[in-house]
Amino acid sequence: MRFGILGTANIGRTAVLPAIEATDHEVLAVASRDEGRARAFADECDVPRAHGSYEALLTDDDVEAVYNPLPNAHHAEWTKRAADAGCHVLCEKPLTVDAAEARDLGAYCDERGVTLMEAFMYRYHPRTERAVAVVREQLDDVRFVKSSFQFPLGRDAEDIRLDPDFAGGSLMDVGCYAVTAARLFLGEPDRAYASATDSRDCGVDTQLTGLLEYSDGATAEVSCSFDTQDTQFYRVEAGNGWLEADPAFVPREGDRATLRYSVDGREVTETFSDVDQYRRQVEHFVDAIHDDRRPRTDAREAERTMAVIDALAESADRGTPIDVGE
């Protein structure tokens, strides 16, 4: 599979491009609105082709798939343009700015016969897959999930994660991880309540804590922040035990991925070999294309995540609980 990368975002340079190159596939081209920037990226990363516009990359007939790490507010537009060009799309999270846009984007790509996948790389780590299996097969009656992703974002006023015009904010940037973890273990909530803070007076949340309520009485607490120290974990509480992963989403340098859980009083710690979850994500994406099947994190999954995020954001804005849309 020959990939093109839209933009020169750091996540592409440091994580996704090396992951693609570690497989049997290749990054053929990179594009930027600044041709010099595209050329510098291409030279640094040994990418054969550099394009001075996104349109030029999408008209490159040799590009079969596109990785889209553009700002959140531009995901849908350029994913649609890639689909119009017949390219499959691996798009950074969150896939869209809200649930309605995710639903529309999924239908759009389906109509054009291209595969669309949201890049939640941690979903493809063996530890996450094992955690899902342990909860499903060994824990009885899950009652509570707590998940959090927080880190200290620098004070750069130009950071797009602090810009409402780019659909920024801690909930969209890292809170989406916490929401997916809650959904992974408890499913779809009925109601959401949240409180948020804009500590930098920038027009987006820099910290948010939310409570998700389920019809059977189970609950989940999700939190995210740009203002606190690095924290990323999920913990599942059930009638006969518990399970936790920390750090849960993006491995820190030197960390070994571990999973701790207790079932009926028996405590277990499992340690996983070093694995590139970005590479596994790429391999899943290409396999889905070749097998003509939906990827694990497809647009339908993104729509469900965005429905929860929409409800949390609305609740924080209105100060009242909000029913989660179907």
Secondary structure, DSSP 4 states (H G I P E B T S, - for coil): -EEEEES--HHIIIIIHHHHHTTT-EEEEEE-SSHHHHHHHHHHHT-SEEESSHHHHHT-TT--EEEE-S-GGGHHHHHHHHHHTT-EEEEESSSSSSHHHHHHHHHHHHHTT--EEEE-GGGGSHHHHHHHHHHHHH--SEEEEEEEEE------TT-GGG-GGGT-SHIIIIIHHHHHHHHHHH---SEEEEEEE-TTSSSS-SEEEEEEE-TTS-EEEEEEESSS--EEEEEEEETTEEEEESS-SSPPTTPPEEEEEEETTEEEEEEE----HHHHHHHHHHHHHHHT---TT-HHHHHHHHHHHHHHHHHHHHTS-EEPP-
